[in-house]
Amino acid sequence: MDIIVLQHIKIEDPGYIKDLMLADGVKLTTIELDEGEKIPNDLSKFDGMFCMGGPMDTYMEKEYPWLIEEKKAIEEFVINLKKPYLGFCLGCQLLGEVVGGKVVKSSTPEIGIMDINFNKEKDKDNFFSKFPEQIKSLQWHSYEVQGIENNKDVTLLASSPETKYQIFKYQNHAYGIQFHIEIKDTTVNEWGCVPEYKKALEDQLGEGALEKFDNAAKDNMSDMNNYSKILYENFKTIL
């Protein structure tokens, strides 16, 4: 298997899922967009695409002109080639734009270990049917996808009290996941070193929030890693 990974900052990689892929001998082609690396013209050779999070937002095309080419590449991969795609946080929002939605500032940012509630569509889904009705996962976002209700190829799978589109899928091969199910023990402290992330965290949870957030993440790490494993095993079945 050959998976292309689109990254927007080096510390936001596929995390625990990356460890599982490497253990399986999956070939990973990582494109570090923020460092000027280019997405290959021929995407047909890749079996799947991961698109990760980042400190920028989807509208920032002047500051990050590579976002324009990235959106085109996601459209080619998902809409034209109809190949498997997993997008996390920013990667979820980019998919949302590609399938006709818009990304807007959330009324309340979601930062912390929070509840994700599945709907009845989960039970019929290839990726999430084995998940419980509610899970806890790491949230760290202040923008969200809206306006994809009228796309008949989009199915809403899970929401939170603040964000409707926590998980949605396009047809049966492309998934947007607004939260971070892929994290590892080291993730929160690493992300806390990013100025934009640290500010958002402290604005939401107060000074000294990083240590509390890290402890809460570690308390739930075993469950999140287990969910990542289920997601990855199911992802492999459609590659």
N, C-alpha and C positions, 0 to 999 in steps of 0.2 A: 504493500500500500504506500502511496505517496500523497501526503497531506501538505497543502500550502497553508501557512500561518501568517496572517497579516497582523503585525504589531505596531503600536503607536508610541510605545515607550518600553525600553528593554525589560523593566521589571514586571511588566504585565504580559506574561506568557501563559500558555495553557495550564500552568501549575501542576496540580496532582494528575490531571488528565495527560499532561505531557509525560510525566513519569511512567504512566501506564502504557502510553504509545511507544516510548523508547524501550520499555521492557518487552514489548511485542515485536520489536524490530521494525516499526513503522519508519519510513523515510520522511523526515520533516524538512520542508523547505521554508525557512523563516524569512520574511521580508520585513525589515525594520524601516518602516516608511518615514519615521521622524529623523532617520539618519541618511535619508536620500536614496535608499535602495528602491529599485524599480520592480514593479509587478511584471512577471513575464507576459509577453504578448500571447503565447499559446497556453491557455489555461486548461485545454482539453486533456492534457497528460496527467492532471491531478485527479485523484479519486475523491477528495473532499477538501473543504476549506474551513478553517477556523479564523474568526475575526475577533480580536480581543478589545479590551477597554483602553482608555487613555484619558489624559487630562484636558484634551481639547473637546470641542463640541462640533456637531455635524455642520453647522452653519459657517464655521470659521475657514471658509475656502480661501480668503485673501491671506490669512496668516499661515495657513497650511494648504497650499495649492494642490498637494498630492491627494487631498480628499476627493478632488474631482475625478481623478483617474481611478481611485479606489472604488468610488460609487459605480463607475462604469464597469470595473472588473467584477464587482459583486453582481451587478445586473447580468453580465454575460454568463457568469457561473451559475447563478440561481435561475434566472428567467429563460435564458437561451439554451444553456447546456443541461439544465435541470439536474445539477449534481448536489450532493449532500453538503450542507452548510450549517455551522453552529456559530452564532454571534453572541458575544457576552457584553453587556453594558453598552459601550459605544458601538460595538459590533451589532448589537440588537437594534440600536437606533438607526444605524446605517441601512440595515435590512428593511426597517420600517419605512424609510424614505424611498428605497428602491421599489417597494411594492405599493407605493402611492400614498403613504401617510406623511405626516409632518412631525417634527420633533420640537417640543415646546418646553419651556421652563415649568417645572413642577410647582404646584401651589405650596407644597411642603417638601423640602429635600428629604430623601430617605438615606440615613446613614446609621448603621448599627446592625446588630443581629436581629432580624425581623421575620415575621410570619409571612409565608407565601401560601395562598389558598387556591387549590385546584378546583375546577368545575367538572361537570359530568362528562365533558369531552375527553378528559384524561383517560377514562376507562377504555376508550377505543383507540388510544394513541399508541403508536409503535415504540416511542421513546419513554413515555412517562406513565404507562398503565400500571407499573409495579410500584410507583411512588405512593406514599400515604396521602390522605386528603389534605393535610397541612404539613409543611416543613418549615424549618428555620434556616435562613441563609444570610450571607453578608450582603448588605446594600451599601452603596456608596455613590449615589447619583443625585443630580438636581435637575435633570432633563428627562423627558419620557416621550414615548411614541403615542400619537393620537391620530384619529381620522382614517383608520383602515377598516372600519366597520362595513363599508360598501364593497370591499374586494371579496368576491365570492370564493376566492382561493385561500383566504386567510381564516384561520381558526384560532380563537382565543382559548388558551388552556389554563391559565392561572393569573390571579390578580392579588394585590395587597390592598389594604384600606386606602392607601394614597395613590396607587398606580394601577390602572386597569390592565395594561399590557405588560405584565411581568413575564409571561411566556406566551408567545404566539407562534404559529407555524404557517408557512406558505406551501400550499399543496401538502405533500408528505415528505419533503426532503430538506426544507430549509427552516431553521428554528431561530427565533430571537429570544434570548434569555436576559432580562434586564438586571438580574442579580449575579452574584459571583459564587457559583457552586464549585468552582475549580480551585479554590484557594488551598494553600498549604500552611503549615505552622508558622512559616517565616513571612507570610504575605502582609499582614497588617503593619508590622514594623517597617517593612520595606516600602510600602506605599505611604506610610506616614512621613517618609523623608521627602516626598514630592510636595513642594510648597502649596500647589493648588489643592491637593488632597488634605494636607494638614490644616489649611485654613478652613476648608469646608467642614472638616471634622470638628474643629474647635468652635466654629460658629454655631454648629448644631448642638454639640454636646458639652461645650465648655473647656476651659483649660485643664490639661491633664487627662483629656479624654482618651488619648492614644493607649495608655496602659490598660484602662478599663475595657476598651474596645478589643484589644489584643487578648485579654483574659476571657472575654465573652466568646470570641472566635474560637479560642482553644477549647473552651468548654463544649462547643458544638462541632469540633473538628471531625470527630469520628463519624458522626452522622453525615456531614457534608462530603467527606471522602467516600463514604459508602454510596451516596447519591451520584457522585461523580463516576464511580465505577459502573453503576447501573447505566447511566447515560452513555458512557463510552462503549460498553458492551453492546448496547442497542444501536449506537451509531455505526459500529462495525458491520451490523447485519445488512445495512443498505449500501455499503461501499461496493 
